[in-house]
Amino acid sequence: MSWSEYLREIAQIFEEAAEELTSVFELPPDLLNDITEEDGENLPRVSSVLSEKARILEEDEEDEKILRGVDLNDQDSVRKKIQQIQAQSQFSEKRKASVMQKLLMSGYAKYRKDKKRSTTNKDDLSSKDLKPTFHDQEYGIYGCKHYMRCCKKQCADCKQWFPCRHCHNEVSDHTLNRTATENMLCMFCFKAQPAAQNCKFCHESMARYYCNKCKLWDDDPSKSSYHCDDCGICRIGRGLGDDYFHCKTCGICLPIAVYDTHRCIERSTDCNCPICGEYMFNSTERVIFLACSHPLHQRCYGEYIKTNYRCPTCSKTINNVNSMFRILDVEIERQPMPYPYNTWITTIHCNDCNSRSDTNYHFLGHKCKSCHSYNTCISSIYKPLDHPQVSIPRLATAEDAGMRRLMGHSWDSSDDEFGMFRF
């Protein structure tokens, strides 16, 4: 006999012994007693195994009664139950530890039990599940308002079927974990099955694009998609190295066109859109980056730019508005401020160059002396009339002079020190 034949024979002996041992535990108790009575030598060993098994089953039933009624989401309830277990004087320390472990693991045990529940039987599907959903019903395009696809996906937590995760999240009190999705429902043959790009029953394609990591189906022919492992999700585009690159600092995929020019902001899209408030990192809306490198939705940007030229995050100028600033120059020169406003001095902060400067007050705007931008905000206003010990600058017009006489103010030669309103 060769060495390999000897090993195979030993392995077969062990397999037969394991099958006999398994069959012993699966036999009914009355039949098992008859067998053990015929073999007196094995009776003590078998009966001890049976008594140990009966003791374990009895303890499990008792433990279930003890753990009944506890709410794992309520810390006070869990604490009281632990104290109740510790007070069981008839339990050994090992038994107490075992019961407390069952208590703390009961939530996970329930989750595992629910996860094993089969949902691939067509009898488990409701009439709503067996109805197709449409992205465009007029043209017979399957899907929903968010995606084009020919299947539904099952939530791993509530076991319900939805066209996509957004449809699920809109009507549920919990979010659908896309990576935990395991099953899909083909909308051609309505048979539940493991998630895949093609139906294994009717062999129809569920979508042009399918990501097995994100469990994402997208049948829209007008857009391309790719999966980024660093982001952990799928994004719109032709792919990394083609039209996008992943910035490790920003934590986001950016167009290759801004590879050398963009300013890194750590986790820049790990926040809500400053316009609509939607979380941007995994948003289905296209996200763009302004000149200051702050992100927002492209759709929100199109509406926002109609009424504002400042970044909603940092207030820097995001468009070329030099022509508007030059118009303000002309209008401010054409409309001088009347007394006493023409004596006010404002301290301003420039949102574009971050410098501070003093300038004359005007209701139309205040020009930065460093970069000549009108994108400024007022830090403080100095009003000479509030400080009578300081002389007031000379007035520029006779009308202002008359207003000044009515208010009881006078002018002297020391006012030339201000050098602001000279004739």
VMD Tcl script that draws the C-alpha trace (Angstrom):
set ca {
  {0.00 0.00 0.00}
  {1.38 3.36 -0.99}
  {1.57 6.34 1.37}
  {-1.17 8.27 -0.47}
  {-3.52 5.25 -0.36}
  {-2.88 4.88 3.35}
  {-3.77 8.56 3.96}
  {-6.97 8.25 1.92}
  {-8.00 5.17 3.96}
  {-7.38 7.02 7.25}
  {-9.41 9.98 6.00}
  {-12.30 7.69 5.03}
  {-12.28 6.10 8.51}
  {-12.51 9.55 10.13}
  {-15.36 10.60 7.83}
  {-17.34 7.43 8.68}
  {-16.76 8.02 12.38}
  {-17.94 11.64 12.09}
  {-21.10 10.55 10.23}
  {-21.90 7.95 12.90}
  {-21.40 10.51 15.67}
  {-23.62 13.03 13.89}
  {-26.34 10.45 13.30}
  {-26.33 9.53 16.99}
  {-27.24 13.10 17.99}
  {-29.94 13.34 15.31}
  {-31.79 10.15 16.43}
  {-34.99 10.44 18.54}
  {-34.39 9.92 22.29}
  {-36.44 6.67 22.50}
  {-34.58 5.09 19.58}
  {-31.26 6.32 20.95}
  {-32.03 4.61 24.29}
  {-32.70 1.29 22.51}
  {-29.38 1.53 20.71}
  {-27.41 2.37 23.82}
  {-29.05 -0.48 25.75}
  {-27.78 -2.94 23.12}
  {-24.26 -1.66 23.56}
  {-23.61 -1.61 27.29}
  {-20.04 -0.43 26.95}
  {-21.05 2.91 25.29}
  {-24.00 3.58 27.59}
  {-22.19 5.68 30.25}
  {-20.45 7.86 27.64}
  {-23.56 8.46 25.50}
  {-25.84 9.16 28.46}
  {-23.34 11.71 29.84}
  {-23.29 13.48 26.47}
  {-27.08 13.49 26.37}
  {-27.39 14.81 29.90}
  {-24.90 17.59 29.10}
  {-26.85 18.49 25.99}
  {-30.15 18.50 27.93}
  {-28.55 20.73 30.60}
  {-27.38 23.22 27.95}
  {-30.84 23.34 26.36}
  {-32.44 23.87 29.76}
  {-30.02 26.71 30.54}
  {-30.71 28.34 27.17}
  {-34.47 28.30 27.84}
  {-33.90 29.78 31.29}
  {-31.59 32.44 29.86}
  {-34.22 33.44 27.29}
  {-36.74 34.00 30.09}
  {-34.24 36.11 32.03}
  {-33.34 38.26 29.00}
  {-36.93 38.75 27.88}
  {-38.21 42.34 27.86}
  {-34.86 44.17 27.79}
  {-34.47 47.15 25.42}
  {-30.91 47.30 24.08}
  {-31.42 50.93 23.00}
  {-32.16 51.95 26.60}
  {-29.00 52.02 28.72}
  {-30.98 52.06 31.98}
  {-32.85 48.91 30.93}
  {-29.60 47.11 30.07}
  {-27.97 48.24 33.33}
  {-30.90 46.96 35.42}
  {-30.83 43.63 33.61}
  {-27.09 43.24 34.28}
  {-27.68 44.00 37.96}
  {-30.47 41.42 38.00}
  {-28.13 38.78 36.52}
  {-25.43 39.62 39.07}
  {-27.98 39.14 41.87}
  {-28.69 35.51 40.86}
  {-27.01 33.73 43.77}
  {-27.66 30.26 42.32}
  {-25.56 31.09 39.24}
  {-21.83 30.51 39.13}
  {-19.53 33.29 37.95}
  {-19.05 31.48 34.65}
  {-22.83 31.22 34.19}
  {-23.32 34.92 34.97}
  {-20.67 35.87 32.43}
  {-22.33 33.65 29.83}
  {-25.78 35.21 30.40}
  {-24.38 38.76 30.22}
  {-22.60 37.90 26.97}
  {-25.88 36.64 25.53}
  {-27.53 39.89 26.63}
  {-24.97 42.11 24.92}
  {-24.88 39.93 21.79}
  {-28.66 39.51 21.48}
  {-28.97 42.41 19.04}
  {-26.33 40.94 16.75}
  {-27.87 37.45 17.07}
  {-31.24 38.86 15.99}
  {-29.58 40.64 13.06}
  {-27.90 37.42 11.92}
  {-31.19 35.54 12.23}
  {-33.05 38.13 10.15}
  {-30.28 38.19 7.58}
  {-30.57 34.44 7.01}
  {-34.28 34.79 6.27}
  {-34.87 33.87 2.64}
  {-36.41 36.50 0.39}
  {-35.92 34.89 -2.96}
  {-39.31 33.16 -2.94}
  {-41.80 34.83 -5.25}
  {-44.55 34.14 -2.71}
  {-42.84 36.63 -0.36}
  {-43.26 39.50 -2.86}
  {-46.19 41.89 -2.50}
  {-48.35 43.18 -5.33}
  {-46.47 46.47 -5.13}
  {-43.14 44.66 -5.55}
  {-44.45 42.88 -8.66}
  {-45.30 46.18 -10.38}
  {-42.57 47.81 -12.50}
  {-41.48 51.38 -11.82}
  {-40.57 53.83 -14.56}
  {-38.06 56.58 -15.14}
  {-40.12 57.60 -18.18}
  {-43.38 55.69 -18.50}
  {-44.25 57.27 -21.86}
  {-41.20 55.66 -23.47}
  {-41.26 52.54 -21.29}
  {-37.94 53.27 -19.57}
  {-37.68 51.35 -16.30}
  {-36.25 52.93 -13.17}
  {-37.26 55.86 -10.97}
  {-36.91 59.64 -10.93}
  {-33.28 59.25 -9.83}
  {-31.94 56.46 -12.09}
  {-32.64 54.45 -15.22}
  {-32.46 50.74 -14.36}
  {-34.38 47.51 -14.94}
  {-34.32 46.13 -11.41}
  {-35.20 46.88 -7.83}
  {-32.83 46.47 -4.89}
  {-33.56 45.06 -1.45}
  {-32.68 46.89 1.75}
  {-30.55 44.66 3.95}
  {-32.24 46.01 7.11}
  {-35.99 46.20 6.39}
  {-35.98 43.62 3.54}
  {-38.20 45.87 1.40}
  {-37.79 46.39 -2.36}
  {-37.13 49.85 -3.85}
  {-35.92 51.15 -7.23}
  {-32.96 52.93 -5.56}
  {-31.59 54.02 -2.20}
  {-32.98 57.55 -2.57}
  {-36.52 56.22 -3.04}
  {-35.99 54.10 0.10}
  {-34.61 56.96 2.20}
  {-37.49 59.28 1.26}
  {-40.11 57.02 2.90}
  {-38.11 55.20 5.60}
  {-36.82 56.14 9.03}
  {-33.39 54.67 8.23}
  {-30.95 54.87 5.35}
  {-30.20 52.08 2.90}
  {-26.64 50.78 3.14}
  {-25.72 50.36 -0.51}
  {-22.69 48.16 0.10}
  {-24.78 45.74 2.21}
  {-27.25 45.15 -0.64}
  {-27.30 41.47 -1.64}
  {-30.44 40.88 -3.72}
  {-32.11 42.43 -6.74}
  {-35.53 41.95 -8.35}
  {-35.57 41.79 -12.13}
  {-38.41 43.91 -13.56}
  {-38.64 41.71 -16.67}
  {-39.34 38.34 -15.02}
  {-39.86 39.56 -11.41}
  {-37.60 36.95 -9.87}
  {-35.47 37.82 -6.87}
  {-31.83 36.85 -7.11}
  {-28.32 37.91 -6.04}
  {-27.25 41.33 -7.31}
  {-25.64 41.22 -10.76}
  {-25.56 43.09 -14.06}
  {-27.66 40.49 -15.90}
  {-30.67 38.50 -14.75}
  {-29.73 34.84 -14.29}
  {-33.25 33.71 -15.25}
  {-34.22 35.78 -18.32}
  {-30.62 36.92 -19.10}
  {-31.72 40.54 -19.64}
  {-29.29 43.34 -18.83}
  {-30.26 45.45 -15.83}
  {-28.20 48.49 -16.85}
  {-25.34 49.62 -19.06}
  {-23.24 50.35 -15.99}
  {-23.09 48.15 -12.89}
  {-20.75 48.44 -9.90}
  {-20.53 45.35 -7.73}
  {-18.94 47.32 -4.88}
  {-21.59 50.04 -4.63}
  {-24.43 47.86 -5.97}
  {-25.21 50.66 -8.41}
  {-27.11 50.18 -11.68}
  {-27.33 53.05 -14.19}
  {-28.78 52.64 -17.67}
  {-28.56 56.31 -18.69}
  {-26.84 56.40 -22.11}
  {-26.03 60.11 -21.80}
  {-23.52 59.79 -18.95}
  {-20.50 57.72 -18.05}
  {-19.68 56.44 -14.57}
  {-16.65 55.01 -12.81}
  {-15.81 53.73 -9.33}
  {-13.18 55.48 -7.20}
  {-11.73 53.27 -4.47}
  {-10.39 56.27 -2.53}
  {-13.81 57.94 -2.46}
  {-15.49 54.59 -1.91}
  {-18.35 55.41 -4.30}
  {-19.11 55.71 -8.00}
  {-18.84 59.09 -9.72}
  {-19.90 60.57 -13.03}
  {-17.09 60.72 -15.59}
  {-15.03 58.61 -17.96}
  {-12.61 57.54 -15.25}
  {-9.49 58.28 -13.23}
  {-6.60 59.33 -15.41}
  {-8.99 60.11 -18.26}
  {-10.94 63.18 -17.22}
  {-10.65 63.05 -13.40}
  {-8.00 62.56 -10.73}
  {-8.34 61.91 -7.01}
  {-6.82 64.53 -4.67}
  {-5.76 62.88 -1.42}
  {-5.89 66.16 0.53}
  {-9.28 67.32 -0.71}
  {-10.60 63.76 -0.49}
  {-12.49 64.14 -3.75}
  {-12.19 63.49 -7.48}
  {-11.43 66.66 -9.44}
  {-11.19 67.44 -13.18}
  {-7.74 66.94 -14.62}
  {-7.89 70.52 -15.97}
  {-7.41 71.90 -12.42}
  {-4.65 69.45 -11.43}
  {-1.96 72.17 -11.20}
  {-4.14 75.15 -10.27}
  {-6.64 74.04 -7.62}
  {-6.15 75.03 -3.98}
  {-6.41 72.06 -1.63}
  {-9.03 72.22 1.11}
  {-9.08 69.16 3.33}
  {-12.28 67.12 2.87}
  {-13.81 69.99 0.92}
  {-17.02 68.17 -0.06}
  {-17.58 66.51 3.31}
  {-20.25 69.11 4.04}
  {-23.63 70.36 2.87}
  {-24.17 72.57 -0.17}
  {-24.27 76.19 1.09}
  {-27.28 76.88 -1.16}
  {-29.63 73.87 -0.90}
  {-28.19 72.17 2.20}
  {-27.76 68.72 0.58}
  {-24.71 66.62 1.51}
  {-22.31 66.96 -1.39}
  {-19.83 64.09 -1.05}
  {-22.19 61.42 -2.38}
  {-24.73 63.69 -4.05}
  {-26.19 62.67 -7.41}
  {-26.06 66.33 -8.50}
  {-22.90 67.52 -10.26}
  {-20.58 69.45 -7.92}
  {-18.36 72.28 -9.21}
  {-15.53 74.23 -7.56}
  {-15.36 78.02 -7.58}
  {-12.19 80.05 -8.10}
  {-11.68 80.06 -4.31}
  {-11.89 76.19 -4.37}
  {-15.14 76.02 -2.42}
  {-17.69 73.53 -3.83}
  {-21.41 73.76 -4.52}
  {-23.93 72.13 -6.82}
  {-23.76 73.23 -10.44}
  {-27.54 73.69 -10.51}
  {-27.43 75.81 -7.34}
  {-24.57 77.87 -8.78}
  {-26.59 78.69 -11.90}
  {-29.41 80.14 -9.81}
  {-27.18 81.82 -7.22}
  {-25.00 83.69 -9.70}
  {-28.06 85.52 -11.06}
  {-28.30 87.62 -7.90}
  {-24.84 87.48 -6.27}
  {-21.18 87.58 -7.25}
  {-19.69 86.46 -3.90}
  {-18.80 82.93 -2.79}
  {-21.47 81.84 -0.30}
  {-18.74 80.31 1.90}
  {-15.86 82.83 1.99}
  {-17.46 85.88 0.25}
  {-14.65 86.24 -2.31}
  {-15.54 87.44 -5.81}
  {-16.26 84.41 -8.02}
  {-16.84 86.20 -11.35}
  {-15.21 88.97 -13.34}
  {-17.23 92.01 -12.25}
  {-14.69 94.75 -13.06}
  {-17.18 96.44 -15.39}
  {-19.70 96.70 -12.54}
  {-17.04 98.14 -10.23}
  {-16.18 100.82 -12.80}
  {-19.86 101.75 -13.05}
  {-19.88 102.18 -9.26}
  {-16.88 104.52 -9.57}
  {-18.87 106.77 -11.90}
  {-22.07 106.66 -9.83}
  {-20.27 107.46 -6.55}
  {-18.53 110.43 -8.15}
  {-21.84 111.62 -9.65}
  {-23.75 111.35 -6.35}
  {-21.77 113.01 -3.51}
  {-23.08 112.38 -0.01}
  {-24.86 115.29 1.77}
  {-23.93 116.69 5.15}
  {-23.31 115.18 7.71}
  {-22.71 111.86 5.89}
  {-19.86 113.36 3.88}
  {-17.95 113.74 7.15}
  {-18.13 110.04 8.02}
  {-15.04 107.86 7.68}
  {-15.46 104.08 7.34}
  {-12.95 101.35 8.14}
  {-13.50 98.52 5.68}
  {-12.31 94.94 5.26}
  {-11.77 93.65 1.71}
  {-13.10 90.13 1.09}
  {-10.83 89.67 -1.94}
  {-7.39 90.72 -0.66}
  {-8.14 90.65 3.12}
  {-6.68 94.13 3.62}
  {-8.10 96.92 5.80}
  {-8.33 100.57 4.84}
  {-10.18 103.83 5.60}
  {-12.39 105.53 3.04}
  {-15.24 108.02 2.75}
  {-18.70 106.73 3.54}
  {-21.10 106.20 0.64}
  {-24.34 104.25 0.48}
  {-23.47 102.70 -2.90}
  {-20.31 100.97 -1.71}
  {-16.77 101.31 -0.42}
  {-13.71 100.78 -2.60}
  {-10.67 98.90 -1.33}
  {-7.52 101.02 -1.64}
  {-5.35 97.96 -2.23}
  {-7.11 95.96 -4.98}
  {-9.83 98.51 -5.98}
  {-12.60 95.99 -5.33}
  {-16.02 96.92 -4.01}
  {-16.40 93.48 -2.42}
  {-15.87 94.96 1.05}
  {-17.64 95.04 4.38}
  {-17.73 97.85 6.97}
  {-15.79 97.21 10.17}
  {-16.54 100.55 11.82}
  {-17.79 104.09 11.05}
  {-16.23 107.21 12.54}
  {-18.77 110.07 12.90}
  {-17.12 113.40 13.79}
  {-20.40 114.84 15.10}
  {-20.31 112.24 17.84}
  {-16.94 113.70 18.96}
  {-17.40 117.49 19.38}
  {-13.87 117.93 20.71}
  {-12.61 117.09 17.20}
  {-13.07 119.79 14.53}
  {-15.29 118.94 11.56}
  {-13.89 118.98 8.00}
  {-14.73 121.80 5.64}
  {-17.96 121.30 3.67}
  {-17.87 120.96 -0.07}
  {-21.02 122.83 -1.07}
  {-22.99 125.89 -0.05}
  {-26.01 123.67 0.61}
  {-23.97 121.68 3.14}
  {-22.76 124.91 4.70}
  {-26.33 126.04 5.23}
  {-27.23 122.72 6.79}
  {-24.21 123.06 9.03}
  {-25.25 126.54 10.25}
  {-28.74 125.22 11.04}
  {-27.17 122.43 13.15}
  {-25.02 124.98 15.03}
  {-21.62 123.83 13.73}
  {-18.81 126.12 12.58}
  {-15.62 125.65 10.61}
  {-12.12 126.91 11.26}
  {-8.74 126.66 9.54}
  {-7.70 123.65 11.65}
  {-10.10 121.52 9.63}
  {-7.55 121.46 6.78}
  {-5.64 118.86 8.76}
  {-8.09 116.23 7.62}
  {-7.30 116.92 3.97}
  {-10.40 115.07 2.84}
  {-12.78 117.70 1.46}
  {-10.69 120.41 -0.12}
  {-12.06 123.02 -2.53}
}
mol new
graphics top color blue
foreach p $ca { graphics top sphere $p radius 0.5 }
foreach p [lrange $ca 0 end-1] q [lrange $ca 1 end] { graphics top cylinder $p $q radius 0.2 }
display resetview
